[in-house]
Amino acid sequence: MPALPPAVATALGRYWSEIYGGAAQRLSTSDLFSNIRDRAAELGLPSVGVGAAAISTLRGYASGMIRAAAALNSADPSAPLSSDHLAVAPWSRPVTQQNLTPIYQVGISHTVQQDDGSVTTVRNTITITGQLPPTVGELRDLLTSEAALLAAESPGTSESSPHGISLGVDDFSLVAV
């Protein structure tokens, strides 16, 4: 993938959460742009500062990421991992670099019983370098194991890194970076 054009990079930095959230909610173009204009106002900007083409490009990435996550989450554990389960993000490296050194980011929702007995669910990202497991189930098993290590080894110094016992993972999203 080539470097992002300046307008797309600007939109990514300013409005990615609105664009991704809008795609996930299947907002109309009008509603999406309304959210983006509201965000620009929150940032104190006199205008959105990027054109519709930049927003549309990022909406395409977001939609692809959402489709891949839905396919991964609904796949049978015995199913082979495929390109249907894997997304490309706006921040992904060029394909030639990905082929030389495969790196994947897997977003998970991780439920942890903390040391004080309370239960919390946080969003974590686990990085996998090299080859992915061959099946959806083996990927899920790997993520379950990694999440258990995260909970057990976490210092518990922030809400995003609770210390305790891992109760499970779900809501997976797999991105080639």
LUMDOVO-855321 format. One line per field, with one value per residue (C-alpha): residue number from 1; z, x, y; residue in one letter. Coordinates in steps of 0.2 Angstrom, whole numbers, plus 5000, padded with zeros to 4 digits. Example, Ala and Ser with C-alpha at 12.3 -4.5 7.8 and 13.67 -1.06 7.14 Angstrom:
LUMDOVO-855321
k: 1 | 2 .
pz: 5039 | 5036 .
px: 5062 | 5068 .
py: 4978 | 4995 .
r: A | S .
***
This chain:
LUMDOVO-855321
k: 1 | 2 | 3 | 4 | 5 | 6 | 7 | 8 | 9 | 10 | 11 | 12 | 13 | 14 | 15 | 16 | 17 | 18 | 19 | 20 | 21 | 22 | 23 | 24 | 25 | 26 | 27 | 28 | 29 | 30 | 31 | 32 | 33 | 34 | 35 | 36 | 37 | 38 | 39 | 40 | 41 | 42 | 43 | 44 | 45 | 46 | 47 | 48 | 49 | 50 | 51 | 52 | 53 | 54 | 55 | 56 | 57 | 58 | 59 | 60 | 61 | 62 | 63 | 64 | 65 | 66 | 67 | 68 | 69 | 70 | 71 | 72 | 73 | 74 | 75 | 76 | 77 | 78 | 79 | 80 | 81 | 82 | 83 | 84 | 85 | 86 | 87 | 88 | 89 | 90 | 91 | 92 | 93 | 94 | 95 | 96 | 97 | 98 | 99 | 100 | 101 | 102 | 103 | 104 | 105 | 106 | 107 | 108 | 109 | 110 | 111 | 112 | 113 | 114 | 115 | 116 | 117 | 118 | 119 | 120 | 121 | 122 | 123 | 124 | 125 | 126 | 127 | 128 | 129 | 130 | 131 | 132 | 133 | 134 | 135 | 136 | 137 | 138 | 139 | 140 | 141 | 142 | 143 | 144 | 145 | 146 | 147 | 148 | 149 | 150 | 151 | 152 | 153 | 154 | 155 | 156 | 157 | 158 | 159 | 160 | 161 | 162 | 163 | 164 | 165 | 166 | 167 | 168 | 169 | 170 | 171 | 172 | 173 | 174 | 175 | 176 | 177 .
pz: 5000 | 4996 | 5008 | 5012 | 5003 | 5015 | 5015 | 5020 | 5033 | 5041 | 5041 | 5049 | 5063 | 5066 | 5062 | 5062 | 5077 | 5069 | 5053 | 5060 | 5072 | 5058 | 5047 | 5061 | 5064 | 5046 | 5047 | 5031 | 5023 | 5030 | 5048 | 5046 | 5040 | 5054 | 5067 | 5058 | 5058 | 5077 | 5080 | 5070 | 5081 | 5097 | 5090 | 5088 | 5069 | 5057 | 5045 | 5043 | 5033 | 5022 | 5007 | 5005 | 4995 | 5010 | 5021 | 5008 | 5007 | 5026 | 5026 | 5014 | 5025 | 5040 | 5031 | 5026 | 5044 | 5050 | 5037 | 5041 | 5059 | 5057 | 5046 | 5059 | 5073 | 5065 | 5057 | 5063 | 5074 | 5061 | 5047 | 5039 | 5042 | 5025 | 5017 | 5022 | 5040 | 5038 | 5035 | 5029 | 5039 | 5033 | 5044 | 5036 | 5028 | 5009 | 5004 | 5000 | 5017 | 5025 | 5014 | 5020 | 5039 | 5042 | 5057 | 5063 | 5076 | 5083 | 5093 | 5107 | 5120 | 5136 | 5152 | 5168 | 5186 | 5195 | 5211 | 5221 | 5213 | 5201 | 5183 | 5169 | 5150 | 5141 | 5123 | 5120 | 5105 | 5103 | 5090 | 5081 | 5071 | 5058 | 5051 | 5058 | 5065 | 5051 | 5058 | 5066 | 5082 | 5083 | 5082 | 5096 | 5107 | 5104 | 5109 | 5124 | 5130 | 5127 | 5136 | 5151 | 5151 | 5150 | 5165 | 5175 | 5172 | 5171 | 5185 | 5185 | 5185 | 5173 | 5168 | 5151 | 5160 | 5174 | 5184 | 5188 | 5180 | 5162 | 5160 | 5141 | 5125 | 5111 | 5098 | 5087 | 5073 | 5063 | 5053 | 5043 | 5048 .
px: 5000 | 5007 | 5008 | 4992 | 4989 | 4990 | 4972 | 4968 | 4982 | 4975 | 4957 | 4964 | 4972 | 4957 | 4942 | 4946 | 4935 | 4920 | 4923 | 4925 | 4911 | 4900 | 4904 | 4900 | 4884 | 4880 | 4877 | 4871 | 4884 | 4875 | 4875 | 4893 | 4898 | 4888 | 4898 | 4914 | 4909 | 4905 | 4922 | 4930 | 4921 | 4927 | 4944 | 4942 | 4944 | 4934 | 4930 | 4933 | 4948 | 4948 | 4937 | 4924 | 4936 | 4948 | 4933 | 4927 | 4944 | 4944 | 4926 | 4931 | 4945 | 4934 | 4920 | 4933 | 4939 | 4921 | 4917 | 4933 | 4929 | 4912 | 4918 | 4931 | 4919 | 4905 | 4918 | 4917 | 4933 | 4938 | 4938 | 4954 | 4960 | 4957 | 4958 | 4940 | 4945 | 4960 | 4958 | 4970 | 4971 | 4975 | 4991 | 4996 | 5014 | 5016 | 5012 | 5030 | 5035 | 5021 | 5026 | 5044 | 5040 | 5022 | 5015 | 4997 | 4987 | 4972 | 4960 | 4950 | 4938 | 4946 | 4936 | 4946 | 4941 | 4952 | 4961 | 4947 | 4934 | 4927 | 4925 | 4929 | 4930 | 4944 | 4949 | 4967 | 4978 | 4989 | 5003 | 5007 | 5023 | 5027 | 5014 | 4996 | 4989 | 4980 | 4962 | 4951 | 4950 | 4969 | 4970 | 4956 | 4966 | 4982 | 4973 | 4965 | 4982 | 4990 | 4976 | 4978 | 4996 | 4992 | 4980 | 4992 | 5007 | 4999 | 5004 | 4986 | 4991 | 4978 | 4960 | 4966 | 4978 | 4969 | 4978 | 4968 | 4961 | 4957 | 4939 | 4939 | 4941 | 4929 | 4925 | 4940 | 4947 | 4962 | 4973 | 4988 | 5001 .
py: 5000 | 5017 | 5031 | 5040 | 5056 | 5071 | 5074 | 5056 | 5056 | 5072 | 5064 | 5048 | 5058 | 5069 | 5059 | 5040 | 5037 | 5046 | 5037 | 5020 | 5022 | 5028 | 5014 | 5002 | 5010 | 5011 | 5029 | 5039 | 5050 | 5065 | 5058 | 5054 | 5071 | 5079 | 5069 | 5074 | 5093 | 5091 | 5084 | 5098 | 5110 | 5101 | 5103 | 5122 | 5120 | 5133 | 5119 | 5100 | 5104 | 5088 | 5084 | 5070 | 5059 | 5058 | 5053 | 5041 | 5033 | 5030 | 5024 | 5011 | 5005 | 5005 | 4995 | 4982 | 4980 | 4978 | 4965 | 4955 | 4956 | 4950 | 4935 | 4930 | 4931 | 4921 | 4908 | 4890 | 4886 | 4872 | 4885 | 4889 | 4907 | 4916 | 4933 | 4935 | 4936 | 4948 | 4967 | 4980 | 4996 | 5014 | 5012 | 4995 | 4993 | 4990 | 4972 | 4969 | 4973 | 4963 | 4948 | 4949 | 4952 | 4947 | 4957 | 4956 | 4966 | 4957 | 4967 | 4957 | 4961 | 4953 | 4950 | 4949 | 4945 | 4958 | 4955 | 4963 | 4951 | 4964 | 4959 | 4971 | 4970 | 4979 | 4981 | 4974 | 4972 | 4957 | 4958 | 4942 | 4941 | 4928 | 4916 | 4915 | 4899 | 4889 | 4889 | 4901 | 4890 | 4889 | 4908 | 4910 | 4897 | 4908 | 4924 | 4916 | 4910 | 4927 | 4936 | 4925 | 4930 | 4948 | 4947 | 4937 | 4948 | 4965 | 4977 | 4983 | 5001 | 5007 | 5002 | 4996 | 4983 | 4974 | 4961 | 4945 | 4930 | 4930 | 4924 | 4924 | 4934 | 4938 | 4951 | 4948 | 4959 | 4954 | 4967 | 4965 | 4979 .
r: M | P | A | L | P | P | A | V | A | T | A | L | G | R | Y | W | S | E | I | Y | G | G | A | A | Q | R | L | S | T | S | D | L | F | S | N | I | R | D | R | A | A | E | L | G | L | P | S | V | G | V | G | A | A | A | I | S | T | L | R | G | Y | A | S | G | M | I | R | A | A | A | A | L | N | S | A | D | P | S | A | P | L | S | S | D | H | L | A | V | A | P | W | S | R | P | V | T | Q | Q | N | L | T | P | I | Y | Q | V | G | I | S | H | T | V | Q | Q | D | D | G | S | V | T | T | V | R | N | T | I | T | I | T | G | Q | L | P | P | T | V | G | E | L | R | D | L | L | T | S | E | A | A | L | L | A | A | E | S | P | G | T | S | E | S | S | P | H | G | I | S | L | G | V | D | D | F | S | L | V | A | V .
***
